[in-house]
Amino acid sequence: MRAFRLATAAVILLLASCAGPTLVGTQITPTAAPDFTLTDGISGTPITLSGQRGKVVVLSFLYTHCPDVCPLTAEHFRTAQQRLTDDERDRTVFVAVSVDPRQDTPDAVQVFARDHGLAKNFVFLIGGAAQLQPVWQAYGIRIETDQSAFVGHSDAIYLLDRKGQVRVLTHSDVAADALAGDLKLLVAER
């Protein structure tokens, strides 16, 4: 009986060690990401989320005057980009959607991207409240504003696979290495 238990335990350990790496964060049953079109404040060009198919998308919701979470998230993005190979980086795009239509101007998002070293494969999408509201709603982003420049908002980060499907929900506290690991896995999928 003891030999049987040891053999069973050995088989379980062997099977567990053969399982491939798994995604970090909350895995979501793959569903088509709600599409939208907004203007990239960095380049001034319209960007459609569905136009990013073929790339892994890191979809976040940020604002340029944020005192805490958004700069931290941007730093995680920069570090995660550095952990990717050139090929993986070319197959990944980081998309930030503004949660502050009043202050996220083209100049502000350009300074934000430059200050955080996010020059390549990074877009910061802006628009008026009427354009942004449906995007926030589609992704469950709550926005709270006050009379100051502070904007309270959900810190959701969605990872979309190359087919345009939402696969993972994570948050601003995701470690850059974990984020890079997830991106590597999603890029490698066939």
N, C-alpha and C positions, 0 to 999 in steps of 0.2 A: 504494500500500500504506500509506503514511504517512497519507494522507487518510482511509483506511478505519479505521485505528487511532484517529485523533482523533475521527472520527464515532462509533465504538463507545464510546470513553471518554465522550464527551458524552452519549450515550444512557444509559449506566450511571449517570452523575452525575445526570442528569435523573430517572431512575426512583428513585434513592436519595433524592433530595430530595422526591419526591412521596409516599414512604412515610410513613404516619402515625407519630406518636410511639409508642414502645414502652415497655413496663413495665420498671422497674428491678428488680433482684433476680432470683432464679431463678424463671423462669416454669414453672409446673406445668401439665401437661395437665389441663384442668378436670375435677375430680372432686368429688362431693358431700362436703361437710365432715361428719365424724362429729358427730352430734348429742349434746347433753348438756343437763342442767338443773342449775343451781347457784343459790345465793342471792347476790344483790347485797348486799355488805356495806355499801354506801352507803345504799340505800333499804330493805333488808330484804325485797325482793320476789324471788320465784323468776324466773330468766331462763333461757329455752330458746334455744339457739343457733339452731335452726330458726325460732324466732319473730322473728329479726332479718332474715329474708328481705325483700327490697325495699330493704334498705340495704347499703352496702358495709361489711364488718366488718374491723377491724384486730384480730387475735387474738394476744395476747401472754401470757407467763407470767412473773409478777413476784412480789416479796414486799416488804412494807412496811419491813422492817429492813435491807434490802440496802444495803451501803455504796458501791456503784459502778454496776453496769450498770443496775439497775432505775430509780434516779433519773434517770440519763442518758436511758433510754428514755422515761420519763414526760415529760421536758423536750422530747424530739423530738416526742412526741405533741402536746404543747401548742403547740409552734411550727408543726407541720403543720396543726393545727386553725386556727390564725390565718391560714394561707395559703389556706384554703378560703373560698369565698363562703358567705353565709348558707345558700343553697339546698344547696350541696355539703355543708356541715356538717350540715344537717338530714337528709341522705341517707347519713350515715356514722356508725358507732358504734365506739368504741374499747372493746374487751373485754380486761380483764386477768384471768387465772385465777391464783389463789394457788398458790405452790409451797411455802408454809409454813403448813400448817393449824394449827400450834401457836400462832403469834404473829399471824397475819392475822385479827384480830378486827374486828367492825364498827367499833369506835372507831379502831383502827389504820388501816383502809382509808379511813375518812372523813378522818382527818388527812393521810394520804398524798395523797388526791385534792385536798384543799384546798391543801396546801403546794405542789403542782405545778400549780395552776390548772386542774385537770381537773374542772370542775363540770358541763358540759353534754355529752351524748352520750358519757359515759364510765361504765362499770360495772366494778366490781372484785369478781369472783366468788370466794366462799369456801365452805368446807365442811370436813368431816372428811377424814382421809386415805383412808378407804374410798370416799368420794364423788369425791375428786380423782384418785386413782390411775388409774382407767379413762380419764379425760380426758388425763392426762399420757401414758399408754400410746398412746392413739389418735393423738396428735400427735407422738410420738417424743421426748418431753421426759424427759431424765434428771435425777434429783434425787439429790444427795449431801448428807447432813447430818453434822454433828459435834456435840460436846458444847456448843459455843458457839452463838451465835445465827446463825452463818453457814450459808447454804444454797447449795451449788453447784448450778447448773442450766443447762440449755440455754437459749440466748437467742433461740430461734426466734420470728419474727413472721410470721404468716400473713395474707395479704390474701384475703378472700372476696368474690366478686362479689355482685350483688344477687339472683342465683338461688341463693345458698348454696353456690357451688362454690369450692373452694380454687384460687386462680390464681397466687399468688406466695408464695415463701418468701424472707424477708430476715432480717436480724439486727439487734441493738441498735446496730450501727455505721452503720445507714442514715441518711443525711443527711435532715433534716426537709424540705428542698425536694424531694428525690427521693421521699420518702414522700408528700408532698402532691401531687406530679405524678402518681404512680400512682393515688392516690385520685381525682383529677380525671378521669383516663382511665376508671377503673372506674365512677364515677358517671355519666359521659356515655354509657356503652354502653347500647344498646337491648336 
